[in-house]
């Protein structure tokens, strides 16, 4: 519910969900509060009408969407290779789990899309990636570390598929624009794929 209220107010200048122009993002502060409540009161929260229900599921992505998914996963593999070559060991240990988690999220998003669902139906998957990020990785994003921002740019693709819901309209382009402004020009080649996907109709 907190996520819906936040997204419903629309993109705000200088706020890019995981980072901002002025320090810690408002959304991340909300997520920290949600995490704290869930860790301490999970059993009490997920009862009655809030008890998780079984969802329609497919285990295989439909053929037309499979090619799209494979392109996204191939780009993430390129980013994985980039950080293996260019980043120091201590930071590499933070990037690899974020990339692996994002690959898994893409696979789940495409299974839901195979069922003909998008928009708000993807919220639990798309936001789950942020929820599971390790704090040291978030600190790298907040510090506008290039590799961390490149990974985040690819996550923005999942926001595009939520854009059919009015409260998610424009968020993909907004967050990506913040990333573009924060990245040095020589890194822009590494976000060409999300830019293409998000700006192509």
C-alpha positions in Angstrom: 0.0 0.0 0.0 2.8 2.4 0.9 4.4 1.7 -2.5 1.1 2.5 -4.3 0.7 5.8 -2.5 4.3 6.8 -3.3 4.0 5.9 -7.0 0.6 7.5 -7.3 2.0 10.9 -6.7 4.1 10.5 -9.8 7.8 11.0 -10.4 9.3 13.8 -8.4 12.3 16.0 -9.6 15.6 14.8 -8.2 14.1 11.6 -6.7 15.0 8.3 -8.5 13.6 5.6 -6.2 17.0 4.2 -5.0 19.0 7.4 -5.2 18.4 11.2 -5.3 20.1 14.4 -6.1 20.3 15.3 -2.5 21.1 12.1 -0.5 19.0 9.2 0.6 15.8 8.8 -1.5 12.4 9.2 0.0 11.3 5.9 -1.5 14.2 4.0 0.1 13.4 5.5 3.5 9.9 4.1 3.1 11.2 0.7 2.1 13.5 0.6 5.1 10.4 1.2 7.3 8.5 -1.6 5.5 11.4 -4.0 6.0 11.6 -3.2 9.7 7.8 -3.8 10.1 7.9 -7.0 8.1 10.8 -8.4 10.0 9.2 -7.8 13.4 5.5 -8.5 12.6 5.4 -10.8 9.6 3.2 -13.4 11.3 0.7 -10.9 12.4 0.5 -9.0 9.1 0.0 -11.9 6.7 -3.2 -13.3 8.2 -6.9 -13.1 7.2 -7.4 -11.1 4.1 -3.7 -10.4 3.8 -2.8 -14.0 3.8 -0.9 -14.8 0.5 -3.0 -16.6 -2.0 -2.0 -19.0 -4.7 -1.5 -17.3 -8.1 -1.9 -18.4 -11.7 1.6 -19.6 -12.7 3.3 -20.8 -15.8 6.8 -22.3 -15.7 7.6 -21.6 -19.3 7.8 -18.2 -21.1 5.7 -18.1 -24.3 7.7 -18.2 -27.5 7.1 -14.6 -28.7 8.3 -13.3 -25.3 11.2 -15.8 -25.0 13.3 -13.9 -27.6 12.7 -10.6 -25.7 13.7 -12.2 -22.4 16.8 -13.8 -23.9 18.0 -10.4 -25.1 17.6 -8.9 -21.7 19.5 -11.8 -20.1 22.3 -11.5 -22.7 22.7 -7.8 -21.8 22.9 -8.6 -18.1 25.6 -11.2 -18.9 27.6 -8.5 -20.7 27.3 -6.3 -17.5 28.4 -9.3 -15.4 31.5 -9.7 -17.6 32.2 -5.9 -17.4 32.3 -6.0 -13.6 34.4 -9.1 -13.6 37.0 -7.4 -15.6 36.9 -3.8 -14.4 35.8 -3.8 -10.7 37.8 -4.5 -7.6 37.0 -7.8 -5.8 35.2 -6.3 -2.8 32.7 -4.4 -5.0 32.4 -7.3 -7.5 31.0 -9.4 -4.6 28.1 -6.8 -4.4 27.4 -6.5 -8.2 27.2 -10.2 -9.0 24.3 -11.0 -6.6 22.4 -7.9 -7.8 22.8 -9.0 -11.4 21.8 -12.6 -10.6 18.7 -11.4 -8.7 17.8 -9.1 -11.6 18.1 -12.0 -14.0 15.7 -14.1 -11.9 13.3 -11.1 -11.6 13.2 -10.8 -15.4 12.4 -14.5 -15.8 9.5 -14.2 -13.3 8.2 -11.0 -14.9 8.1 -12.7 -18.3 6.2 -15.7 -16.9 3.6 -13.2 -15.6 3.5 -11.5 -19.0 3.0 -14.9 -20.6 -0.3 -15.0 -18.7 -1.2 -11.7 -20.4 -0.7 -9.7 -17.2 1.4 -6.6 -16.7 1.1 -3.2 -14.9 0.3 -3.5 -11.2 0.5 -7.4 -11.5 4.3 -7.0 -11.7 4.6 -4.8 -8.6 5.6 -7.6 -6.2 8.4 -8.8 -8.5 9.7 -5.4 -9.6 9.9 -3.9 -6.1 11.2 -7.2 -4.7 14.5 -6.6 -6.4 14.9 -3.3 -4.5 13.7 -4.9 -1.3 16.4 -7.7 -1.5 19.3 -5.4 -2.4 22.2 -5.5 0.1 22.8 -2.2 1.9 26.4 -1.9 0.6 25.1 -2.1 -3.0 22.5 0.6 -2.2 25.3 2.7 -0.8 27.1 2.4 -4.2 24.0 3.5 -6.1 23.6 6.4 -3.7 27.2 7.4 -4.3 26.4 7.2 -8.1 28.9 4.4 -8.7 28.9 3.8 -12.5 28.6 0.0 -12.4 25.8 0.1 -9.8 23.9 2.7 -11.9 24.4 0.6 -15.0 22.7 -2.4 -13.2 19.9 -0.1 -12.0 19.4 1.2 -15.6 18.7 -2.4 -16.7 16.2 -2.8 -13.8 14.3 0.2 -15.2 13.2 -2.1 -18.1 11.0 -3.9 -15.7 9.3 -0.6 -14.7 8.4 -0.1 -18.4 6.2 -3.2 -18.3 4.4 -1.7 -15.3 3.6 1.5 -17.3 0.1 0.3 -18.4 -1.0 1.1 -14.9 -1.6 4.9 -14.5 0.3 5.1 -11.2 3.5 3.7 -12.8 3.3 5.8 -16.0 6.6 7.6 -16.7 8.6 6.1 -13.8 10.9 4.1 -16.2 11.9 7.2 -18.2 12.2 9.3 -15.0 14.6 6.9 -13.2 16.6 6.3 -16.4 17.0 10.0 -16.9 18.4 10.4 -13.4 20.9 7.6 -14.2 21.9 9.2 -17.5 22.5 12.5 -15.8 24.6 10.9 -13.1 26.8 8.8 -15.4 29.9 10.1 -17.1 29.7 10.1 -20.9 32.1 7.2 -21.4 29.7 4.9 -19.5 26.7 5.7 -21.6 27.4 2.9 -24.0 26.5 0.5 -21.2 23.0 1.8 -20.8 22.2 1.9 -24.6 20.0 -1.2 -24.3 17.7 0.1 -21.5 17.5 3.5 -23.3 16.5 1.7 -26.5 13.9 -0.5 -24.8 12.3 2.2 -22.7 12.2 4.9 -25.4 11.0 2.6 -28.2 7.2 2.2 -28.2 
